[in-house]
Amino acid sequence: MINRKYEFSWELLGNITKGRPNLGPNTRIEVYRLMQFTFRDVMEQYIGMEKTDQIFYEAGKLAGIELYKNILPKGKDFNAFVRNLQETLRDMGIGILRIEEADLEKGSLILTVSEDLDCSGLPELGYDICIYDEGFIAGILESFAGKPFKVKEVDCWCTGDRTCRFTAEPAK
């Protein structure tokens, strides 16, 4: 068994009201991106791009599962789930979610997240960068549906689009 110092629990988020009585729960997007992209840079130097992408996807997935478990109301009504998710993502400043297509019989979705934390406003880089978001969405969908999903970004701000678009399919 691996000795883990920082196994995730919701308690690691702390008591923001007590710990930040003057600054509160908000910070600037630059701080989030500074942490994300410096982590990515150092990790790629040590373990390569492929393994770094895998870790970011899995970390996003864990975050999605935990967000669903601790923040989102439970239930099986898809429309209520989407409304609650849209409101939560907007209120938390994560992004603006829109469902473009939903095939409930197959369990597949095409969705967009505009003004997202990861890339909105970045320069065109010629490649998608929202791998953490892929995992995040997969974790939320898996938690709601009770089955694993594979999520892939197909359009990104960094490839010239002005919203991030994702496909979501039940994992095989």
For each residue, the residues with C-beta under 8 A, 3 or more apart:
1:
2:
3:
4: 7
5:
6: 12
7: 4
8: 12 62 66
9: 12
10: 13 66 69 70
11: 14
12: 6 8 9
13: 10 16
14: 11 18 19
15: 18 19
16: 13 19 20 24 25
17: 20 21 24
18: 14 15 21
19: 14 15 16
20: 16 17 23 24 25
21: 17 18 24
22:
23: 20 26 27
24: 16 17 20 21
25: 16 20
26: 23 93
27: 23 31 32
28: 31 32
29: 32 33 117
30: 33 34
31: 27 28 34 35
32: 27 28 29 35 36 117
33: 29 30 36 37 117 118
34: 30 31 37 38
35: 31 32 38 39
36: 32 33 39 40 118 132
37: 33 34 40 41
38: 34 35 41 42
39: 35 36 42 43
40: 36 37 43 44 52 56
41: 37 38 44 45
42: 38 39 45 46
43: 39 40 46 47 51 52 55
44: 40 41 47 48 49 52
45: 41 42
46: 42 43
47: 43 44 51 52 55
48: 44 51 52
49: 44 52 53
50: 53 54
51: 43 47 48 54 55
52: 40 43 44 47 48 49 55 56
53: 49 50 56 57 131
54: 50 51 57 58
55: 43 47 51 52 58 59
56: 40 52 53 59 60 131 132 135
57: 53 54 60 61 131 132 134 135 138
58: 54 55 61 62 135
59: 55 56 62 63 132 135
60: 56 57 63 64 131 132 133 134 135 136 137 138 139
61: 57 58 64 65 135 136 138 139 142
62: 8 58 59 65 66 135 139
63: 59 60 66 67 132 135 136 139
64: 60 61 67 68 135 136 137 138 139 140 141 142 143
65: 61 62 68 69 139 140 142 143
66: 8 10 62 63 69 70 139
67: 63 64 70 71 72 88 136 139 140
68: 64 65 71 72 139 140 143 144
69: 10 65 66 143
70: 10 66 67
71: 67 68 88
72: 67 68 81 84 85 88 140 143 144
73: 80 84
74:
75: 80 81
76:
77: 80 81
78: 81 82 102 104
79: 82 83
80: 73 75 77 83 84
81: 72 75 77 78 84 85 144
82: 78 79 85 86 97 99
83: 79 80 86 87
84: 72 73 80 81 87 88
85: 72 81 82 88 89 97 140
86: 82 83 89 90 96 97 98
87: 83 84 90 91
88: 67 71 72 84 85 91 92 94
89: 85 86 92 94 95 96 97 113
90: 86 87 93 94 95 96 97
91: 87 88
92: 88 89
93: 26 90 117
94: 88 89 90 113 116 117
95: 89 90 113 114 115 116 117 120 164
96: 86 89 90 113 114 115
97: 82 85 86 89 90 111 112 113
98: 86 111 112 113 114
99: 82 102 109 110 111
100: 110 111 112 165
101: 108 109 110
102: 78 99 108 109 110
103: 106 107 108 109
104: 78 107
105:
106: 103 169 170
107: 103 104 145 147 149 169 170
108: 101 102 103 167 168 169 170
109: 99 101 102 103 141 166 167 168
110: 99 100 101 102 165 166 167 168
111: 97 98 99 100 137 165 166 168
112: 97 98 100 155 163 164 165 166
113: 89 94 95 96 97 98 116 130 133 137 163 164 166
114: 95 96 98 120 162 163 164
115: 95 96 120
116: 94 95 113 119 120 130 133 157 164
117: 29 32 33 93 94 95 120
118: 33 36 129 130 132 133 164
119: 116 122 129 130 156 157 158 164
120: 95 114 115 116 117 157 164
121: 157
122: 119 125 129 157 158
123: 158
124: 158 159 160
125: 122 129 158 159
126: 158 159
127: 156 158 159
128: 131 153 154 155 156 158 159
129: 118 119 122 125 156 158
130: 113 116 118 119 133 134 153 156 164 166
131: 53 56 57 60 128 134 135 153
132: 36 56 57 59 60 63 118 135 136
133: 60 113 116 118 130 136 137 153 164 166
134: 57 60 130 131 137 138 151 152 153 166
135: 56 57 58 59 60 61 62 63 64 131 132 138 139 151
136: 60 61 63 64 67 132 133 139 140
137: 60 64 111 113 133 134 140 141 149 151 166 168
138: 57 60 61 64 134 135 141 142 148 149 150 151 168
139: 60 61 62 63 64 65 66 67 68 135 136 142 143
140: 64 65 67 68 72 85 136 137 143 144
141: 64 109 137 138 144 145 149 151 168
142: 61 64 65 138 139 145 146 147 148 149
143: 64 65 68 69 72 139 140 146
144: 68 72 81 140 141
145: 107 141 142 149 170
146: 142 143
147: 107 142 170 171
148: 138 142 170 171
149: 107 137 138 141 142 145 168 169 170 171
150: 138 168 169 170 171 172
151: 134 135 137 138 141 166 167 168
152: 134 166 167
153: 128 130 131 133 134 156 164 165 166
154: 128 165 166 167
155: 112 128 159 161 163 164 165
156: 119 127 128 129 130 153 159 161 164 165
157: 116 119 120 121 122 161 162 163 164
158: 119 122 123 124 125 126 127 128 129
159: 124 125 126 127 128 155 156
160: 124
161: 155 156 157 164 165
162: 114 157
163: 112 113 114 155 157
164: 95 112 113 114 116 118 119 120 130 133 153 155 156 157 161
165: 100 110 111 112 153 154 155 156 161
166: 109 110 111 112 113 130 133 134 137 151 152 153 154
167: 108 109 110 151 152 154
168: 108 109 110 111 137 138 141 149 150 151
169: 106 107 108 149 150
170: 106 107 108 145 147 148 149 150
171: 147 148 149 150
172: 150
